[in-house]
Amino acid sequence: MTKPESAWFNDCYKSILDTPLAHWLQTLPAQMNEWQKSQKHGEFDKWCRLLAKIPTTTPSSIQLVDEVRVGTAGDIDQYAQKKILGLLQQFMPWRKGPFHIHDIHVNTEWRSDWKWDRVAPHISPLKNRTVLDVGCGSGYHMWRMLGNDASRVVGIDPTQLFLIQFQAIKHFIPDNRIHFLPLGIEQMQPLNAFDTVFSMGVLYHRKDPIQFLTQLKHQLRKGGELVLETLVVDGDAQTVLMAGERYAQMRNVWFLPSTDALTVWLERLGFENIRVVDKNFTTLDEQRATEWIEGQSLKDFLDPEDITRTIEGYPAPQRAVIVANRK
């Protein structure tokens, strides 16, 4: 019996045949075969069995332009709605969203729609573009990219629960233009083929940010657009904060540059037309604990006496969006 992930990956391979991404097939199928043999999470097969129990529905509408909303409660009976709710709850924590599935509100930790609203006005129109989302999480932004008429959206993220969450939503929106692969960018061959590459909320998790930015560049065609969102600090072109063991309780935070320093990095690496299009502090309304994560969130990671500082005493999370083109 074909494993569900084999079907997901095969659909992806078919969708990139006869496209500028076709040369990816030189390495991708072997990587995914190896992943299936030796790298699957211990819970993965259980998650797949739960996915298979999600009822098939016929949504009266699918909305991806202003939100990710599938159908209404009126499309299904109460039993099916309760079943869908219970199964989606099995895939917690849900970090990036929100999603509305037959009026079930998957109220995620992050209001990722707010981030998208800050990014979208400043990027080249996605219509007919081939898009890569690096560190895509549950895939929320991928659906919004599809809603903006991208011709193909591929998301990569090694976190396997995110793959399951993405497939849970794709169960209701079976569109063959959108695919998720459980990869890190360091595993990708230089494709030099995507029209737009997004990387939102990843750079500061990388021990070598220069190598990471180089890897992003090597996925873009010449003239292609990088959309980079990351934590930053105030300062001049020489300002970079390297936090101690933790930043806002996160252990895996490395370099937080100023936007001027990040601009220098991108210039040195062969990007042009570099512009900082948005800067803002993450609010307690944008990242917060909900019933869909069962745990702490931003409020718990800031100084209770001074929310402009993290609990460790660093500047509170400030995020910038930088858009640039590959030379």
Buried (B, 14 or more C-beta within 10 A) or exposed (E): EEEBBEEBBEEBBEBBEEEBBEBBBEEBBEBBEEBBEEEBBEEBEEBBEBBEEBBEBEBEEBBBEEBBBBBEEEBBEEEBBEBBBEBBBEBBBBBBBBBBBBBBBBBBBBBBBBBBEBBBEBBEEBEEBBBBBBBBBBBBBBBBBBBBBBBBBBBBBBBBBBBBBBBBBBBBBEEEBBBBBBBBBEBBEEBBBBBBBBBBBBBBBBEEBEEBBBBBBBBBBEEBBBBBBBBBBEBEBEBBBEBEEBBBBBEEBBBBBBBBBBBBBBEEBBBEEBEBBBBBEBBEEBBBBBEBBEEEBBEEBBBEEEBEBBBBEBBBBBBBBBBBBBE
